Amino acid sequence: AQKVTQAQTEISVVEKEDVTLDCVYETRDTTYYLFWYKQPPSGELVFLIRRNSFDEQNEISGRYSWNFQKSTSSFNFTITASQVVDSAVYFCALRRYNDYKLSFGAGTTVTVRA
Amino acid sequence: DTGVSQDPRHKITKRGQNVTFRCDPISEHNRLYWYRQTLGQGPEFLTYFQNEAQLEKSRLLSDRFSAERPKGSFSTLEIQRTEQGDSAMYLCASSSLWTAEADTQYFGPGTRLTVL
């Protein structure tokens, strides 16, 4: 069975601070996909990144960066120089290679104060 | 490109009534998914369509729930004899196997159901 754990329920920071969101996953599969989604107060889940299990290269995209470590089953997400617009719930998700459904973590609520 | 759209955005109903939600996926996306999200939780998978065929249903989808995608385009999710426990956000997503981001799911804004 797949399981995604986001141990941080809520994080509150002041604008311009960096924020790192933890995601730990469990799967017996050797091939799988990991995702991060953002859910602002409007409710729509916004796709941020997808990472394949065979690609451990970390990535930076603007103020966002991701750290994928297969050895520790972690896929962490960092927002650099946070802004108020980053306030949202962030979800980590896992999908098996031959499956369709996403298994989501419980989410981490990020609040960025001006 | 138009994103996934859902209608209505909000629905308030009385216990025992039937409700129907609609989802319009991104055009040319052949895969469509329904998820349910309760307060403070991540979305949970309900069902999945590839074109018009419903290929998987979660155990969460009781007999009161039915989903269709008659022409392989839009989909409807119907809940019969609603219960207070059905109150949740119902999210629709679509994906395409034939794009560079193979099979990444893109979500709509959701339908928030409140059962009184």
Contacts between the chains, C-beta under 8 A, distances in Angstrom:
chain1	res1	chain2	res2	distance
A	4	B	42	7.7
A	35	B	104	7.4
A	37	B	107	7.4
A	42	B	109	6.7
A	43	B	89	6.5
A	43	B	109	5.7
A	43	B	110	4.9
A	43	B	112	7.3
A	44	B	107	6.1
A	44	B	108	6.8
A	44	B	109	4.3
A	44	B	110	6.7
A	45	B	43	7.2
A	45	B	91	6.6
A	45	B	93	7.7
A	45	B	107	3.8
A	46	B	107	7.7
A	47	B	104	6.0
A	47	B	105	7.4
A	47	B	106	5.9
A	47	B	107	7.6
A	50	B	101	6.4
A	50	B	104	5.3
A	91	B	42	5.3
A	91	B	43	7.6
A	93	B	42	7.5
A	100	B	31	6.9
A	100	B	33	7.0
A	100	B	48	4.9
A	100	B	55	7.4
A	100	B	56	6.7
A	100	B	103	7.7
A	101	B	33	7.1
A	101	B	45	3.8
A	101	B	48	6.5
A	101	B	56	7.2
A	101	B	58	7.7
A	102	B	35	7.8
A	102	B	43	7.4
A	102	B	45	6.8
A	102	B	105	6.3
A	103	B	45	7.7
A	104	B	42	3.0
A	104	B	43	5.3
A	104	B	44	7.5
A	105	B	42	5.5
A	106	B	40	7.1
A	106	B	41	5.8
A	106	B	42	5.4
A	107	B	40	7.8
A	107	B	41	7.5
A	107	B	42	5.4
